[in-house]
């Protein structure tokens, strides 16, 4: 019943986004949260086609398994996928590549995302953020209003009593909508099991070459800046998230399902 209630709430939010905004888009990374959102979108508009495109901001440092899964999943879903690359923002000198031991492209995605929003005229972007992930996200509404620069001001957020969602925005403003905001990580995994959803293989135990750094295990790749203190190891691991390879740590695990 708990998962059924969450599913109904998310489907309601997805339909509200589709009805209140002129040009929404669903942000898709190939991770478990965005896969659940895509599945909910399919349910929300079945038997019709999903009425909005999907978009992935590709840092160029993603797990190859995730990109392979993304393309196959989009083909099976029959949805339109827009891909924009952080590398293009770097080449255009809009952002600067980080250097050093902890260099990552994670923070560079914002500029690429804002450029894509302006390019396509999107007025609402649906994301897979959940309130249980961190304190700042716990303050966000289901419809979170952003200004011309993509900035969030908690003082300007609207009340949402009785799930009444207000999508009215001024010219230049944008909304981030969070259909699974009230889900927890346990809810996500339970729903994946219940619905039999497929996931990228990195979520399950596999043997991999790793870099042991500061007590964490990072996937060995050409994108990682190796330093003398790093140790190369090979272990059976899995990942709980599928962010950039440069900043996503693995867990020792034998879980294959």
N, C-alpha and C positions, 0 to 999 in steps of 0.2 A: 504493500500500500504506500509506503514511504517513497519508493522509486517511482511509482505510478503518479503520485502527487507532484513530484519534481518534474517528471516528464511532461505532465499537463501544463505546469507553469511555464516551462521552457517553450513549449509549442505555442502557447498563448503569446509569449514575448516575441517569438519569431514572426508570428502573424501580424502582431501590432507594428513591428518594424516595417514589414512589407506593405502595410496599409497606410502608415503615417508618413513615410518618407518617399521621395521621388526616385532616389537612386542609391539604395543601400548595397553593401558588399559584406561578405563574410570572410574574415581573416582566417586563413588556413595555413598551419605550419606542418601538418602531418603528424602531430603529436596526439596523445590520447584525448585531450580535451577538445581539440578541433575536430577529431574524428567523431566524437560523441555529438558535437554540434551539427556536423554534416548529416549524421544519421537522424537527428531530431528534425532537421530541415526537410529531409526526405519524407518523414512521417507527417510533418505539418502541412505539406502541400500535395501529398499523394491523392489521386493519381496524376496530378499535373506536374509539370516540370518545375524545379526550384526556380522561383522568379527573380533571383539575383545571382550575380557572379561570385566566385571565390577569388581571393587574392593571397598570394604568398610573397612576403618580402624576403628574398633569398640573400643571405649574407655571403654565400659562397663557401662558408665553413660548416655547412650542414653535414650530417652523417649521410653517406651515399645510400644506405639502406632506406633512409627516410625519403629522399628524393625519388628513389625508385618506387617506393610505396605510394607516394603522393601522386605520381603520374598514372599509375595503375588504378588507384582508387578514384581519381577524377574521371578516368575513362569509363569505369564501371558505373559511376554515379550519373554520368551524362551531364555534368555541370560544366559551365564555362570557367576556366582558370586563367587568371591574370598573374604573371610573375614579373616582379620588378627586382632589380639587382642592386645591392649595396655597392658592388664594384663599379657600376655606372656612376654612382654619386661620387665615388673616390676619383674616378677618371675625369669627372667634370669639376673637380676641386671644390665640391660642396662640403665634403667631410675629409678629414685627414686620417689615414691609416695609423692605428696605434702601434707603438714599438715596445720592446722590452719583454721581460719574462711573462707578464700577465696581459699581454696584448690581446685584444678581443674586438670583434666587430659588433658585439651585442648592442652597445649604446649608439652605434652609427645608423641603426635601422630607422630611427625616428625621421630623419631628413628624407630618406627614400620613401617612407610611408606618406609623409605630408605632400611630397611631390606627386605621388601616385593619386592621392585624394584630389589634388588640384587638377591634375591631368584629366581624370575621368569625371570630375564633378560629383564625387560621392558625398552625400549628406549624412550618412550613417554607416559606421563600421562596427560590425558585430565581432566581438572577441570572446575568447574562452577563459577570461579571468574569473577567479573564484574568490569569494571573501575570506576563505580560510587560509589563503596562501600567504598574505602579509597584512600588516595593520593598515597600510595606506589604501589597499583595495577594499578593506572592510567599510571604509567611509563612502565609497562610491555608490551612486544609485544604479538602478537597472539602466536608465537612460542618463548617461553622464555627459553633460554639455561641455564642449571645448571651444576656445576662442579661435581667432584667425590663425594663431601660431600653434594650435594644437595643445594649448595649456589648459590645465584643469584648476578651477577655483572652487574649493569646497563651499564657499559662501554663496555661490550662485547655483547650487544644485537644487532641484525641485523636490518637494515632498511627493511621495508616491503611496498615499493611503489606499487600502483596498485594491492594490495592484492597478491603480489608475496611472497610466503612463502618458506624460506630456511630451510630445515630440516637436513642439513649436520652437523654431530657432530663427535667429536673425540672419541676414545675409552675411556669408563668410564664416558663420559658426558651423560646427560639426558635432555629431553625437557619437559617442561610443556606447554601444548597447551590449549588455552582458546577460545572455539567456541562461547561462548556468551559474550565475553569481551565487546562488544559495546552495549549490552542491558542494560536498566535501570530496576530498580525494578518495575516500572509501566509497562514497556514492558513485563516483566515476568508475572505479574498478568493478563494483557490484553490478552496475548497469552494463558494462562491457561484457561481463560474464553472462548476465541474463539475456542480452540481445545477441550474443555470439559474434561480436564485432572483431574483425581482424585488425592487427596492429603491426607496425614495423618490427622487424625481427630483433632490433636492438633492445626492445623491452624485455626480452627473454634471455635466459642464460646462454652464453656462447663464449668460446675462447677467443681472447683478443690480446694484441700487443698493446701495452699500456705504458704511460709515464707516471711514475710515483713522485708526486710533488707536494710538499707541505702536508703530508698525511692523506692526500687525496689521490685517487687513481683516475687519470685522464687518458682518453683514447689517443694513441700515438698517431700523428698525422703530419703532413707537410705544413700545416697551418700553425703548429705549435712551436714556439720559440724555445728550443731545448737549451738549458744552462747546465753548468758543471754539477750542480747539486741534485739534478734530476736523475732518477734511476729507471732504466728500461726493464720491464718485467712482462711476463705473460701469465694471465690468470683467466679463470672462468668467472665471468661477471655478467651483470645486466645493468640497464639504465632505467631510472624512474621517469626521466624527462628526456626529450630529444632536442635540446637547444644546440648552440654552437659546440663543435667538438673541442674548441679551445677553453671552454668554461663549464662543461657538463661532466660531473664526476660520476664514476661507476660504483656499483656495490658488488661485493663478493656474493655470488648467488649460484644455486644449482636449479633455480626455478625455471622450468621450460614451458610452463603453461600459465 
